[in-house]
Amino acid sequence: MPSPEPPPDRTPGTVIHALASRLRLLPPSCGPVRLVGVDGHAGSGKSTFAGRLAAALDGAPVLHLDDVASHEKLFSWDRRLLAHVVEPLARGRTAHYAPYDWHARDFGPARALPPAPVILVEGVGAGRRALRPHLAQLLWMELPREESWTRGRSRDGEEQREFWAGWVEAERRHFAADPSRPYADLLVRQVEQGYEVLPGQ
């Protein structure tokens, strides 16, 4: 009788480094760049995961979509992203975008984003219809929306309660009109020992 298979190693370092190796082997999707989207509901752990994945990719740049969105345009930022980031990268040039300051309610000084072997695009809507043709891979943080939103509210505290009320409705409308999860190449689930990565469905 053969020995039972050992349980999969789900420690954060092992899973993330294996994923990083996989992403490096993908063909470029935007000029010389492999753009990789990290999408999911607000509060699902995208930023933390993207930061760990970026470290495993030897410091790959992370474009946070919170820097592209604004109070006035929570999701209507696709044209700005394409014009300021995707189009320059597709030509092998350095992109420049002005990150939004959510406290000052204004855009700050322009920030450079040079081409790199892999660039992570992290945030709600990273797998949206307008961006998908430029992605080498789309990752979806697999956490139900209500659980994600509860985590997000807890993280942001009472002072953001009014913002969250508006955000939840805006996110519902966005994913109803332009869902990302059905197009995800991989699903990322946080487990007790770290993460597991599953095929998209």
N, C-alpha and C positions, 0 to 999 in steps of 0.2 A: 504494500500500500504506500503510495507516494506521500512524502511529508506535506503537510498543509502549507499553502503559500503564506509567507509572512505578511502582516498587515502593511499597507502602504505607508511610506515615510512621509508624514505631513508636516514636519517641522518647517518653520518659515524659511530658513536658509536653504534647505534642500529643495523645496518646491519652487521657490522663487528663482534660485540659480538655474534649475532645470528649465524653467520658463524663459529666463533670460537667454539661455543658450539656444532655445528654439526660435526666439524672436530674431536673434542675430542672423539666423540662416534664411530668413524670409527675403524674397526679392524686394528691392526698394519700391515704394509705392507713390512717392511724391518727389520727383527729381531723384537725388541721391539718397533721400531719407526714407526710412521705414517709419511711417506715422502709425502709432499704436494707440487706439482709443481705450480709455478705462471709464466705463459708464456704469450707471446704477442710480438708485434713488438717493436723494439727499440723506446723509447720515449712514450710508451703507458701508463706509470705510474706504472709499476710493482714494482719498488723499494719502492715508497711511500706507495702503497697499502700493500706490504709485511711487511713493517715496522709497519704499523698500525695494521695489523692482528697479527703480532708477539707480539705486546704489549697486545692485547686482549687475547692472549694465555699465558699471564703471563711471557712474555719475552722469547718466543720460539726462538731457534737459527734460523738464516737466512743464508743460503749458497748462496752467490751471484755468479752467473756463470761468471761474469766479473773477478772474482778471479781465475777461472779455465781456461778460455780462454787466448789467447795471440795474439800478432800481427801475429805470424806465423801460429797459429791454431785458427782462429776465431770460427770454429765449429768442428774441429777435435780433441775434447777433451774428447769424451765419454769413451775411454778406461782408461784414467787417472782418470776420475771421478768414474768409476766403481771400479777400483783397489784401489784407495786411500780413497774413501768415502763410497760407497755403500757396498762393500764386508765386511769391518770391522763392519759397523753398523749392517749388516745382521747377524753377529755373536755376536752381543751385545757388541762390543768393541768400544773404542774411535777411531774415524777416525783422520787422520792427512793429511793435504794438504798444499802446499806452494802457497800462494796467489800471483798472478801476479801483478807487478807494471807497469802500463801502461806508466809512464813517464820514469822510469829507463830501461824499456824493459827487465826486468829480474824477476825471481821468488824470493820471499823473504823467510824469515824463516818460518818453518812449523808452522801451526796453528792447535790446537786441536779442534775436534768437537765430544764431548761425546754424547752417545745416550740420547735422550729426548723423551717424549711422542709424540711431534710433532716437526718436523724440516721442515722449508720452504726452497724450492730450487727455487730461483728466477732468471730469466734471459731468454733471447731468446734461445729457444731450451730446456727449462725445461721439455717439454712434448715430447721430441724426442723418437723415436722408442726404442733405447737402454735403456732408463730410465723408460718408461711407466710401465713395469712389476713390478717395485719396488715402484710405487706411490700408495698411498691410495686415492688420489684425484688429479685431474688436473684442475686448474683454468686458464681461458684465459681472458686477458684484452681485452675487446671488443671495439677496436678503429681502424678504417681503417689505413692501412699501410702508405698511403701518409700523413694523418693527424698526425700519430705517428712520422714519420720521420721529418716532419716540426717542431714539438714540440722538438724533440731531437736535431735538428740542432740549433734551437734557444737557447736551454739550454746550449749547448756546445760551442757556439760562433765560431767566424771566424777561430780561431787557429786550430779547428778540422775539417775544411771544407774538406781537402784532405782525412782524415780518413773516414769521412762520405760517400764520393764518393765511396770508396772501400767497406765500410760496407754495403751499400744499395744493391749492386750487390751480395755480399756474402750472405746476408739474403734472397734475392730473390731465389738464388740457393738452399739454405738450405731448405726453406719451400716448394719449388717445389718438392724436393726429399724426404723430411721427414716432412710432415705437422703435426702440433699439434692441431690446432683448431677443426678438425673433431672428435678428441678423447677427447675433454674437457668435464668434468663432469658438470662444471658450467661456465657461462660467467659472467664477472664482468664489469659493465659499470659505468663510472663516470658520474654523473648527477649533476645538479645545487646544490642540497641539500646534496650531498655526493656520495653514491654508490647504485646501485641496482644489485642484484645477480639473474641470470636467469638460467634455465636449459640449459645444453649443447645441441647442435643441430647436 
